[in-house]
Amino acid sequence: MAKPSSILIRLVSTADTGFYYVTKKNPRNLTDT
């Protein structure tokens, strides 16, 4: 049940730490650090 307004995406760390975190992609918060 994923809403188009909030899609679950995995952001891979830019550093080679081999770690990733799941975040909600919101059109209002595209620049989320």
Phi and psi in degrees as a GROMACS rama.xvg file:
@    title "Ramachandran Plot"
@    xaxis  label "Phi"
@    yaxis  label "Psi"
@TYPE xy
-101.664  124.412  ALA-2
-82.4253  143.632  LYS-3
-62.6524  -21.6925  PRO-4
-79.4349  -27.2785  SER-5
-134.402  99.8985  SER-6
-102.051  133.32  ILE-7
-79.4409  119.249  LEU-8
-128.725  153.491  ILE-9
-103.352  120.17  ARG-10
-97.9843  116.675  LEU-11
-83.0075  135.113  VAL-12
-62.1013  140.87  SER-13
-65.5996  -29.4355  THR-14
-80.859  151.95  ALA-15
-78.9899  62.2191  ASP-16
-97.6576  -10.8359  THR-17
69.023  25.3043  GLY-18
-120.926  148.254  PHE-19
-141.083  157.631  TYR-20
-133.08  142.48  TYR-21
-88.2325  132.188  VAL-22
-138.474  159.079  THR-23
-92.1808  125.827  LYS-24
-85.3868  106.089  LYS-25
-108.154  135.91  ASN-26
-61.25  -20.919  PRO-27
-88.2784  -21.4307  ARG-28
-126.356  62.2539  ASN-29
-72.8039  -31.6741  LEU-30
-96.1891  67.6037  THR-31
-103.267  116.657  ASP-32
